[in-house]
Amino acid sequence: MQADLQTVQADRDKLRTDLQAFTTDQKTTYRADQQAIRDAIKAASSTTAVTNARNTLETDAATWRTTLHDDFAAVRADRGDATKFAADQAKLAQDKAAAKTALDADRAAVQTATDNDAGVKAAKAKFQTDFPTIAADQAKLQSDLDQLKKDIEAQNTSGTTTTAPTPTTTPV
């Protein structure tokens, strides 16, 4: 995982260096392209596809919140009975895993619906045309962040804990 962190840092350094090399006109164009992407994402947020995906996420989150609340209540209620307590803990663990899987899929559906919006695609394509080096830097950074996240999750799943934060970056 240390190698992943070093790779991410190198990616960030390259991106920062490439951004610092911009001329005044490039900086202006870069800011305009970034604003166009933000505006397109904002507009996409009210489309049917994104709204439906977000509503599914919110509904599923409420359902899982209730399910997990009930599971915790069962665990608390059955502390005096070792058999029931163990069964309740197992159900809680199973439901936590299922909730994470379902909500991760719902969040991915919201992101996919946003990314597939024609306005968002056009704004991102313009950015990539205007700044291919920066777009490549950002894509590499995102890929390496995704790998780091997978490695952290794998480490946490194997029973080893880590305090490294979940990596994120702004989408292009």
HELIX and SHEET records of a PDB file:
HELIX    1   1 GLN A    2  GLN A   20  1                                  19    
HELIX    2   2 THR A   24  ALA A   44  1                                  21    
HELIX    3   3 THR A   48  ALA A   77  1                                  30    
HELIX    4   4 ALA A   82  ASP A  115  1                                  34    
HELIX    5   5 ALA A  118  ASP A  130  1                                  13    
HELIX    6   6 PRO A  132  THR A  157  1                                  26    
END                                                                             
